[in-house]
Amino acid sequence: MSTNDAIVRDATERYRKERREAGESRGAFETEIRRLGGTPRVETAVSRSAAPAHVASILDISAAEETVVRARHMYNDDKLVQLADSYVPLDVAEAANIENPDPGKGGIISRMAEAGFEQTEVIEEVMQYEATSVEAEAFSVEVGTSLLQITHTGYTAAGRAVEVTVHRPCPGWVLRFSAPLA
């Protein structure tokens, strides 16, 4: 697969306001898919539950504390291309109306900024893992296939983690990063 056929996830630009709010986009994913000429679609299930232990640790909450979870199936045209689960502390979620399945223009990052929880730094960790039966079925791969997971953490200027999203893209994505050298 060439980069011309792939979904390019440009971490350098994707979270900038002008990029995630391009047109009437509901976030960075929609903008990326539209730039490819595709039709983005997102199915969102919102619930309250405890976050996995590693996510609770990042959010600096107890493992038993509830978060708002936005579990998303993300499509390019009719093809499922990503599973993404976002975990948001209750106070942030309630202030920013994160429990609304339609986050509006710019997605939940824009809603958080409007509520006083602007993300000024994003850290993303990329790791390889073996597909479970969930990913295998979703992406039509064998259980145990090597896939990538991107753990996105958004921080406020005060250093508070206000969002952790675990992205599990299907095979074939290109992850692009850049950093200034001066």
RASULNOR-V56147 format. One record per residue. SS is DSSP state (H for helix, E for strand, L for the rest). OMEGA is omega in whole degrees, 0 to 359 (* if undefined). Layout:
# RASULNOR-V56147
ss=SS omega=OMEGA
ss=SS omega=OMEGA
This chain:
# RASULNOR-V56147
ss=L omega=178
ss=L omega=178
ss=L omega=177
ss=L omega=181
ss=L omega=188
ss=L omega=169
ss=L omega=180
ss=E omega=179
ss=E omega=185
ss=E omega=183
ss=L omega=180
ss=L omega=186
ss=L omega=196
ss=L omega=184
ss=L omega=176
ss=L omega=184
ss=H omega=183
ss=H omega=180
ss=H omega=183
ss=H omega=178
ss=L omega=181
ss=L omega=184
ss=L omega=176
ss=L omega=185
ss=L omega=177
ss=L omega=178
ss=L omega=186
ss=H omega=181
ss=H omega=180
ss=H omega=179
ss=H omega=181
ss=H omega=182
ss=H omega=178
ss=H omega=179
ss=H omega=177
ss=L omega=183
ss=L omega=180
ss=L omega=176
ss=L omega=181
ss=E omega=173
ss=E omega=180
ss=E omega=173
ss=E omega=186
ss=E omega=172
ss=E omega=182
ss=E omega=179
ss=E omega=173
ss=E omega=176
ss=E omega=176
ss=E omega=177
ss=L omega=172
ss=L omega=186
ss=H omega=182
ss=H omega=178
ss=H omega=177
ss=H omega=179
ss=H omega=178
ss=H omega=181
ss=H omega=181
ss=L omega=176
ss=L omega=178
ss=L omega=181
ss=L omega=181
ss=L omega=184
ss=L omega=179
ss=E omega=170
ss=E omega=169
ss=E omega=181
ss=E omega=176
ss=E omega=180
ss=E omega=186
ss=E omega=167
ss=E omega=188
ss=E omega=188
ss=E omega=166
ss=E omega=191
ss=L omega=180
ss=L omega=182
ss=E omega=175
ss=E omega=184
ss=E omega=180
ss=E omega=167
ss=E omega=181
ss=E omega=178
ss=E omega=178
ss=E omega=179
ss=E omega=183
ss=E omega=177
ss=E omega=185
ss=H omega=183
ss=H omega=179
ss=H omega=182
ss=H omega=180
ss=H omega=180
ss=H omega=185
ss=H omega=180
ss=L omega=182
ss=L omega=181
ss=L omega=174
ss=L omega=181
ss=L omega=176
ss=L omega=185
ss=L omega=181
ss=L omega=183
ss=L omega=178
ss=L omega=177
ss=H omega=186
ss=H omega=178
ss=H omega=177
ss=H omega=179
ss=H omega=178
ss=H omega=180
ss=H omega=179
ss=H omega=181
ss=L omega=178
ss=L omega=180
ss=L omega=182
ss=L omega=176
ss=L omega=180
ss=L omega=177
ss=E omega=177
ss=E omega=173
ss=E omega=178
ss=E omega=177
ss=E omega=181
ss=E omega=178
ss=E omega=177
ss=E omega=177
ss=E omega=179
ss=E omega=181
ss=L omega=172
ss=L omega=178
ss=H omega=179
ss=H omega=180
ss=H omega=180
ss=H omega=179
ss=H omega=183
ss=H omega=187
ss=H omega=180
ss=L omega=174
ss=L omega=178
ss=L omega=171
ss=L omega=181
ss=L omega=177
ss=L omega=178
ss=E omega=178
ss=E omega=177
ss=E omega=173
ss=E omega=178
ss=E omega=176
ss=E omega=183
ss=E omega=174
ss=E omega=178
ss=E omega=182
ss=E omega=173
ss=L omega=178
ss=L omega=179
ss=L omega=178
ss=L omega=180
ss=L omega=173
ss=E omega=182
ss=E omega=179
ss=E omega=168
ss=E omega=177
ss=E omega=177
ss=E omega=180
ss=E omega=175
ss=E omega=180
ss=E omega=175
ss=L omega=176
ss=L omega=174
ss=L omega=177
ss=L omega=171
ss=E omega=177
ss=E omega=182
ss=E omega=179
ss=L omega=171
ss=L omega=180
ss=L omega=177
ss=L omega=180
ss=L omega=180
ss=L omega=*
